[in-house]
C-alpha cells in the first residue's frame, strides 16, 4: 500500500466585493501575482495577527492573575514615566545620529 502524506488543499468561500475594490486590489498586485494569491496572503496575515492577539491576551491574563496572587503591581504612572524617558532618550539619540 502507498499513502500520500500530503494533505489535499481546500478552498475558501467566494467573497463578493464591489467592482471598485476589486479594481483597487488589481492595481496593487505585484508582478505575476493573482487576486487569489493576494487573498490567500491577506487571509494568512489576518490569521497570524489574530493568533498573536489571542496569545497576547492570554499572557496578559496570566500576568494579571499572578499579580493578584502575589500582590505585586507596578503603578501605571511609574510605567508611563519609564516609557516617556525611554522615548525621550530614543528621540535624542535619533536626532544626534542625523547630524
N, C-alpha and C positions, 0 to 999 in steps of 0.2 A: 504494500500500500504506500502511496505517496501523498503527503499532506502539503498543502500550500500554507506557509506560515504568514503570508501577507494578508492583512485584513482587506476586505472589499471597501471601496470608497462609498460614501453616501452623499446625497445631495441635500442642500438646504432649500427651504421653501422659496419660491419666487417672490420677489418683493416689487410691488407696483410703486413707481415713483413718477413724479411729474416730468414731462419732457425736458424742462429747464434743468432739473437736477441731473438727469442722465447726460445732457449736453455738457454740463459743467464737469461731471466726472470724466467724460471722454476727453475734454480739453486738458485735463490734468494727468492723463495717463502717461507713464514713462514709455520710452521706445519699446516696442514689442510687448507691451503689457495689455492684457484684455480687461474688459469690465469684470469678467468673472474672477480674474486674478486680483483685481483691485478689491472686489467684495470679499474674497477669501482673506486677503491681508487685513482688511478692516475688521472682519469678524475675529480673526486671531488676536489682533491688538486689543480689541474690546474684551475678549475673554481673559487675556493676560492682565489687563487693567482691573477688571472685576475681581480676579483671583487675588491680586495684590491688595485690593481694598479689603476683601474679606479677611486676608491674613493679617493686615494692619489692625483691623478692628479686633480680631481675636487676640492679638498681642496686647492691645490696649486694655481689653477686659481682664486678661490675666494680670497685667500690671496693676490695674485698679484693685483687683481682689487682693493682690499681695500687699499693696499699700494699706488697704483697710485692715488686713490681718495683722500687719506689723506696726500700724500707725506711723508709717514712715512716709511723710509727704514733703514736697518742696513747694513753698509758697509761689503762686503764679507770678507775683511781682518780681521775685528773685529770678525766675526762669526768663521772664521778659527782659529784665535788666541785663542778664548774661548774654542773651541773644542780641540785644541792642549794642552791647560792647563789641561782640564778635563782628557784627555788621559794620560798625564804625571802623574797626581795625581793618577789615577786608577792603572797605572803600578807600581808606588811607593808603593801603598797600597798592591798590589798583591805580590810584592817582599818581603815586610815585613811579610805578613801572611804566606809565605812559609818557613820562618826561624824558 
